[in-house]
């Protein structure tokens, strides 16, 4: 995707393109009293099932390939990117009992390989190599999950980028693969019980896991016993009256409690089901869907949760389920910073926070007292800090736009950190500067704008700038290292990222400020960042490219239709661009929690007003 924007900004004048004709149909629907034309309804068909769509896509691809191949600088970009991506990569190691796990990539492997070993320094045995799944590399590892004592591993394989996966299990020591094959699974992972006899998982019984655009709903929670076939699995929970609910199971590390998060659509708000060690059935702990409540750990009958209930920036609470009437207790109150993640590890609470879209980390006692802060290497993003109840140290990772991925250790008792591993990237980052500016949006709010550029960049309005954004679903866009972005910088480009409304950079209020009937504010924030870059002489419209994917594709699609004068190149990758029919495909119905439902008359008019597909002129 980045290459496309580079080429758009770098391309010389080329001959006019003769695009294949996209036939205009006559479909017109009256929705809530409004006649809505949909001339390209025929393009909704899957390329596997329509010769017309397949032929049209084939011709479009020919034009794209010919255009790219005609650009003289393309071989240089290809060579630069290939060199930039070719460096060893690895995840932070973690353990299950006495066995350790880690993913690694030698550099240009299509897929990272999963390794195992007996210590964090000797993880050398190949456990799963996704590069062997298919000759053309189109099959990928959707997830893998070792059992609590490291006896088994379950992994998923997805075909051609599909969300659907089939799961397999093997004994780790012997390498023997078990007979069961699990299917009807999408966007799930196993939650093992402590004796390794099986796991809980979410499933869509009867679903067509070969389909790509068909609507999927009515998820259920099941239990699978290792060594048996899926047809013998036990149904744990289903709700035919609420087919829009998703179920995510967690088992506390000491095995005492099953905690099930129940979400409606893609909303971060959830209810909770629980089942104790001596109980046979799930019961409700929280029945409302007015806040996010996320399990971070448990010891005995005490569970700790991260929540934004009456705390839009997040806090940590606990509940003692051993009491006749469970009582909730505030452990770490709401702070000025945004609570990002937390874990119970080694008898302590580790927490990561966001301060103006960059990470800080703290360690606390179980009653919430802060023991110390963890020193960060710079302005960037840190993660990890998780582990087992008996750990004395943890691994954590850090990266930023000008800082390659690195892994550190943290001694929980002393707070001392030590570099464990740092990526050796074939790029010079020493002259790259990371800046964080604050842009005033249309309502007066200050929006963080990260700018990454060579330290000697001249502000003459002539720099090619790539501006990236997302703006939705409570997802923050944080500083991270990207070899392709670094290549763009080394070619003389400037990279910018707008931390716009709709994400969680500033907690619940920031998310809600860009959802439903506030969605236009997301586009306004991004346009404000674009205008700021031009006003402050970083670039000009002809040299400003914008990029986003999925919900970020909607962002770019809306901005390019509302302000086509403002940009020289636009890439709405896999964008949600038809805001009237999006609920009809895959899990689009679940996105109504963020976008609103076009079946509702008020939301229909609001959605139609910015829907990129309906506002092209």
Helices and strands as residue ranges (DSSP letters): H 2-10, E 28-31, E 34-37, G 41-44, H 51-69, H 74-85, E 89-90, E 94-96, E 99-105, E 113-117, E 123-129, G 130-132, E 139-146, E 152-159, E 164-171, E 182-186, E 191-192, E 198-203, E 220-225, G 230-232, E 234-237, E 245-251, E 258-264, E 270-275, E 283-286, E 293-299, E 302-307, E 315-320, E 327-332, E 338-345, E 348-355, E 358-364, E 370-374, E 381-384, E 393-400, E 403-411, E 417-422, E 432-440, E 446-454, E 465-468, H 483-490, E 494-498, H 508-512, G 516-518, H 519-535, G 541-543, E 544-549, H 551-562, G 564-566, E 569-573, G 582-584, G 588-591, H 592-595, H 601-610, G 612-614
